[in-house]
């Protein structure tokens, strides 16, 4: 709809429905759209709840959350419904799945992506690629793992706009593009952030951004970036939270936020990339695993130390070791059920599509710790000229036993794909066979290349006609049997 922007958020647990983000121009209150839900041509009963988000002076838009709850929840494997939203003599149809709450023979399928640089996607390949993947695989949801918007590039921070004007203009540039909204609308979304929802290497100062040189300015700009991140993105997550978990039995997901709570990196290594509240939630999640875990990070786990240009998780040694201890405890069976559980890492950020495994002191874990990265959805220009290689060795001290662990990533044996092509990850989950009497869950990992054409444009130039995409290319696929 032209006058009402609509984006689906996280589907409700237990197949109950959806949260839908709605936005209208201006600062006045507005009413929600009417909703009709159909399945197989028949009307489906539902209830709705409307929450108008607080007004943000200078944003020039209002946002609201429409929660649509089915009177009769969908079955455990999920079900696809047709939703029609109508307002002001306009209407738009969507086909969305409910969230499965059990892994059945029909499988669970989802997409994940990160790093969308809109200025190099004026031809619309991201939108076209997601539509093709939707038709090919029928994903029930997707996970957006950060840098859904670049607030800091192109750099016009010195042109006189204050923080809210600058950031609002950039969000309107992205979300105001009907083709980007169509990409977001392809299926419901789980969201986390990374630095470009703020600025490169947030909350550090950046040489090319004068407004970050002063601590007071960093606080002011960080506050308004954070406010808009909530208004446009984080509000769509379960309970409007930055970090959260959900379960599709027996698989459990934890979506972390390693950016918005991050402290400035100090030389003594005492800074944190997550709050204590989030750490406690993550450790409780791990202790309660009763099957494989999926840990979603805005930055990769397997990454060399960064520097003043861009810090990595490993630049925070105490938190980094604590994160590895979570993984080690799970592989050691330090869970409530007393059984070892594998955790696969999904991430983005580094403008490299990559699958790698770290192998350490757990020989009964055939995949060690697997990490699958999908980045970028659309490469920033200028961007990488080669993929980012993980470290060959990661040393953790103290480990889960208070000693030292060494994890190795053999470039010849444990790295199976590295690419800088625009890409999107696809994950399929099915029941697996038992191995040694222990039930397994089968994960099928696929990395898809999106066709792309770099178009050299100044930010304010008119875009060419949107393309219809091109043939997708499967770059990588791998099957994991996880405990």
N, C-alpha and C positions, 0 to 999 in steps of 0.2 A: 504494500500500500504506500502511496506517495506521501501522505500526510501523517502516517503512523509507522514508526520503525518497530519491527518485531524480530526478536531473537529468542529461540528456545534455550532455557537453562538446563540445569541438572534434572533428569527425570526423577520423580518421587520414588521412594523405596517401596518394595513389595508390589510393584506394578500398579501403583495407585494413581499415576497421572504425571503432570508436568508443571514446571514453573516457567512462565513466559514473560520476558522483558518487553515492555512497551515504552516508547518514547515519542513525545510530541513537541514541536517547536513552541517556544515561548515559556514564560515562567508561571502561567496560571495553572490552577488545578485542572485535571481533566478526568473524564470517566473512562472505565475500561471498555474494550471492545466486547461485543457479544460473541459468544462461543457456541458452536454446534459441533458435536462429536459424532462420528459415524463409524461403523464397522461392518464391512460386507454389505453396504447399502442400507443398513438399518441404524436408526438413531440410538445413541447410547446415553444413558442418564449420567449426569455429573453435577457437581457443585463447584462454585467458584469463590475465591477470596481475592480481594483487591487491596494492595498496599501501595500508596503513593509515596515515593521516596522524598526526603526533605529537599526543599528548594536550595539550589546552589547559585547565589548571585553571580552573574557574569557567565554562567554556563549557556544560557539562552535556550535551554531545553528542560523539560521535566521528564522524569522516569517513574515508572510504576511496575509492580510485579503482580501478575495475574496467576494465581495458583488454581489449576484445574484438577479436581479430584474425582476420579471415577467412582460411581456409586458401588459398582461391583469391580473390584480389582482384577487386572488382567492375570492370566495364568503364569506360573513360575518361569516359563521359557520366554515370556514377553509376547506382545501382540502389537501389530501395526494398526493405527487408527488414522482416519482422515479428520482433521480439524479445520473448521472454517471460522475465521475471525472477521468480524464486520464492524465498521465504524464510519460515520459520516458518509454514507452512500458508497463506501468502498468495502471490498472484501478480498480475502486472500486465503487460498487453500494450502494446507500442509499435510504431509503424511509422516507421522513420527511413531516410533515404537515406544512402548513402556520399558522400564528397566527390568530385565530378567532378575529373578532372585534365586535362581538355581541353574547350574550348568546341566543342560539336557542334551540328548542326542541331536537336537536341532542346532546346538552350539550358541555361543555368545560371540558377537563380532563387533569390533569397534575400531575407529581410526584414531591416530594421534598425529599432531603436527605442531610446529613452532616456527617462529621467526618469519613473519610475513611482512616483506618490504613492498608496500603498495606501489611505489613509484616505478618499480620494475615489473609490475604485473598489470599495467594499464590495458593489456590485451585480454585479461580475464582468464588466464589458464588455470589459476588456482581454483576458481569457481567451477570451471568446466571439468577439471580433473576430479574434484570432489563429487560432482554430479555423476561422472562416469563410474567412480568407485561405489557410489551409492547404488547405482543400477547393477553393478557387477556383484557386490557382496552383501548388500542390505545391512550395513552396520547399524546397530541399535543406538549407538551414541558415539561421540568423539571426545577426545581429550585435547584441549588447547594448552600447551605447556610453556607459554610465555612468549613475550615479544609479539603479541597480537597487534600491537601498534608501536610505532617508533616515535616517541615524543621528542626525541633529541636530534633527529636528523631528517631532512636537511636542517642545518644549524642556522636558524634565524632568531636565536635568543637575544641578539643584540639590536633588534630592530624596533624596540620600544614597547612591545606587548608585555603586560604583567603576566604573572604565572598562570592565573586562571584563564586569561584570554588566549595565551599561547597554547596551553594544553587543550582547551576546549576546541580551538580551531583545528588542531590536529585530529582529535577524536571525531569531529564532525566530518573531516576530510575522509576518514576511513569508513566510519559507520554510515555516512551519508551516501556512499557509493552503493547503489542498489545491487551491484554484482558481488561486492564483498558481503553485503547482508545475505545475499542468496547462498554464498558459501557457508556462512554461519548458520543459516536456516536449514541446511541439508539434513541435519539430525540434531538431537539434543546435545548440549555441551557441558562437560566438566572443565573447570578452568583453574589454572594457576598462573602466576606472573613471573617475569624475570626483569632484568635491569631496564630494558627499553620502555617498559611501562612507566619508568621514571627518567633515568638517563644512563648512559653507558657507565657500568661499574658502580651503580648506585649502592651505597650512599657516599661514595668517594668523590672528591673533587676531580674535575677533568680540565686539562689544559685548554681544550678547544671550547669550553663552556664557561665564560667569565662569571656567570651568575652562580657557579658552584664554588668559586674560590673562597667565598666568605661563609663562615658557619651559619650565620643568621639567614643568609640567602638560601643555603642548602636546606635549612629547616623549612623556610617558607615555600620554596619550590617543591620540596619533598611532600609537604602537607597537601598541596593542591593536586599533585600527581596522584597521591594516595586517595584523595577524595574522589577523583574522577575514575580511578581504578575500581573503587567500590561501586560508583554509580553506573558504570558501563559493563563491568565484568564480574567482580567478586560477589556482587549481590545475587548472581544467578546460581551460586553454589549452594549445596545443602545448608540450610539455616543461615545463609548469607555469610559463610565463614571463609577465611583465607586458606585454611588447612582442614582436612576432614578425611573420614574413611567411610567406606561402604562395602557391602559383601554381596557377592553372587555365589552362593554356596557351591562348593567349598572354598572358593577363591575370595580373598579379601584384598581390598585396595586401600592404600594410604596415599593421599595426594598432599604433598608437602609444599610449604611456602618457605623457600630459603632466601628470599629477597626482601620482602616488605618489612620484616622484623630484623634485618641484618644491621649489625653495628659496623662502624668503620674499623678496618683491619689494622691492628696494632702490632708492633714488632715483637712484643713478648708473647704473642699467640693467645691472649686471653679473651679476644673478641669472639662473639657468637654470630652464627648465621640463622639461628632459630631461637625463639624464646623458650624459657623453661617449661611453660605450659604446653608448648608444642612438643617438646622433647618427651614430656611425661605421656602425652597422648600417643606418640609414636611407639614408645616402649611398651605401653599397655597393649597397643594394637599387635605388636610382635608377640607378646606373651600369650595373647588369646588366639593366635593362628591355629586353625584346625585343618588347614590345607595350604596350598601355595599362596604366597603373597606377591602383590604387585606394588612396588614402591615407585611413585611418580615424583621426579625431581626436576626443578627448573634448570639446574645445571648438572652436567654429568658427574658421576662418582669417579670415573676413570679419567682424570685430567691432571696434567702437570701443574706445578705451582705457577700461578700467574704473577703479575707485577703491578706497578702503579697504573698501567694501562687497562688492566682487567684482571681482577682477582678470581681465583678458583676456590672451590670448597676446601681444597687441601691447604690453602693459605690460613685456614682457621684450625690449627692442629688439634686443639682439644675437642672441638665439635666434630671434626673429621674422624678422629679416632672413636668418638662416641657413636657416630653413625655406623662405622664398621663393626663395633661391638654389638649393635642391634642385629646385624646380619650374621655375625658369628654365633650369637646365642641361638638364633633360629636354626642354623645349620647343625648346631650341637644338640638340638632337642630340648633347649631350655625354654620350654613352652608349657602351658598348663596341661596339655595332653601328653607331655613327655616324649613327643615324637619330633624328629627333625623336619623342618619345612623349608623348601626352597623359596627364595625371593628374587624375582626378576626386576631389574631397574628399567624404567622408561624415562627418557630425558630428551632434551633439545639443546638450544642455545648456541652451539659451536659451529653452525653452518656446515655441518658434516653429517651425512647419513652413515651410521656405523653400527655394526654388531661385534661385540668382543666379550670374552670371558676372562675373569680373573680366577686363577686356581691357587689355593693355599692349603691350610692344614686340615682339609676335610676330603680325604680320598674317596669317601662314599657319596660325594656330591659330584656327579659326572660333569655337570656344567659349571661347577664352582659358583661364582656370582656372575650371572649373565646381565649385560647391559645393552639395550637396544635404543638407538638414537635416531630420531627423524628431525632433520634440520638442513636447510631452510625450506619453508613453503615457497618463499620467493626471495632469492638472494639479493642482499643489499649491494649496491654498486658504488664504489669498487668493493668487492668481497674477497673471499678466499680464492687463492690460485691453486691450492692443494688441500687435501683433507687434513684435519687435525688428528695427529697420532696420539694414542694414549700412552702413559708411561709403561715401561716394561716391568717395573717392580714397584710395589706399594708396600711400605713398611708401617705397621700399626703398633704403637706402644703408648699406653698399655692396651693389650687386647682383652678379650672377655675373661681371661684367666689371670690378668695382671702381668702377663709376660709380654713377649713380642711375637707378632705374626708377620709373615712375609707372603704377599700375594703377587703372582707373576702373570703377566699378559704377554705370551710369546707371540711376536708379530707374525711368525710363520704358521703357528698352529691355532692361535686363539683369537685372531681377528679375521672375520670372514667377509666383511664388506666395508669399504670406505669410499664415499662419493661426495662431491660437492654439487651434484645436480639437484635441482629443486625436487623435493621428495615429500612423501607422506607415508607414515607407517600404518600397517593394517595387522590387527591381532585377532585370531580366531581361537576360541577355547572350547574343547570338547571333553567328555569323559574319556579317560585313558584306561589301558589295561593295568592289571596288578603286576608289580615287579617285586618278587620276594615276599608276596603276601601283603604288600602295601599298595593301596590304590593310588594311581597316578592321574594327573590331569594333563591332557595334551594341549599344548600351546603351539599354534602355527603362526610364525612371524613372517611378515612380508614387507618389503620396502619397495614402493612404487615411485618411479620417476615421472614427474609432471612435465609435459612439454612446455617450453618457455622460449620467449623471444625478448631479449633485452632491448628496451626502447629508451633512447637517450632523450629525456625531457627535463626541463626545469619544472620545479614543483607546481607552479601555477599555470603551466601550459595545458591547453585542452587535450584530453586523452583521445586517441584514435578510437574507431569503432571497436567494440568488444569482440574478441574472437570467440570461436566456438570450441577452442581446445584442439586437441590432436590425440593421436594414439598414446595411451599409457604404456609404460614399459616396466615389467617386473624385473627389478634389479637383484633381488635377493629373497630367498625363502628358506626357512629352517623350522624343524619340528623339535620341540622340547617335551619331555615327559617329566613333569614336576610333581614333587611330593607335597 
